[in-house]
Amino acid sequence: MKTLALRIYDTYEYVFNSDKSPLRHIPDPVSRFYIMTILAAMWSFTIAVYLGNIIYFGISLAAHSIVLLMFFFTMAVFYDAKRNQSSWLINLRRQK
């Protein structure tokens, strides 16, 4: 069970961590976000076709877009906090 959980985590890191994914070679974070959004739309369309109902495309696209938006927003907040040495981030690291 632990091995499966670690495998899922490693896969998640490979896809969404900009330091580990193949998109790390793109220096502009906005371009990375744009490409991830296009990929989300493609996956949403694929899921909708697989389920056999194009109505699911809108729901799936919205869900994928919301997840990507929140992920990149969170990443931007943490990146900015690290760059500015914000006190809340320093306190959070000390509480480990």
N, C-alpha and C positions, 0 to 999 in steps of 0.2 A: 504494500500500500504506500509506504514511504517512497519507494522507487518511482511509482506511478506519479505521485504528487510532485516529486522533483523533476520528472520528465515534463510534466505539464508546465511547471514553473519555467524550466529552461526553454521550452517552446514559446511561452509567453514572452520571455525576455528577448528571444531571437527576433520575434515579430515586432514587438512594441518598443524595445529599448533602442534608442537612436545610436547608442555607442556600439551595439552588437549586430544590428540588422544590416543587410546590404545597403540600405539607404544612408548609412553613416558616411559614405563617400560624397554625399551631396552637402556642401557647406551651408546652404541657406535653409534654415528651419521652416520657412514659409513654403519653399518648394517641396520639402519633405511632407509637410501637411497636405499640400495639394495632391501629391502623388498618393498618399495614404487615403485621401478622400475619393480619388478616382478608383483605387483598388476596392474600397468599401462599396462603391456603387456597382462595380463589376461583380463582386461577391453577392451583393443583394439581388442583382438580376439573376445570377446563376442559381441561387437558392429558390427564387420565385419560379424559375423555369423547372427546376427539379421537383418542386412541390406541385407543379402543374397548374398553378393559378397565378396569373400576373397581378392580381389584386394584392398579393403578399409583397410585391415589389416595393410599393410605397411604404408599407410598414417596416419592412426589412431595411430599406434605404434610410428611413428616419432613425431607426434604432442604431444602425451602424454609424451614421453621422453623429448622433448624440454621443455615443461611446468615444469616437475619435476626437470630437471637440472637447469633451471633458478630460480625456487623457492628455491631449496637447496643452490644454489650459493649465492643468495641474503641473505638467512638466515645465511650462513656462514660469509658473509661480516659484517652483523649487529652483530652477535655474537662476532666476532673478535674485532670489533670496541668497543663494550661494555666492553669486557675484558680488552682492552688496553686503555680505556678511551680516544678514539680519539677525537680530537677537533671538527671535523665536526659533529660527533654525538651529542656532548654536545651542539653545536650551534643549531642544528636541534631541540633538545628538548627544548631549551630556546625560540624558535620562536613560540611555541604553542600559 
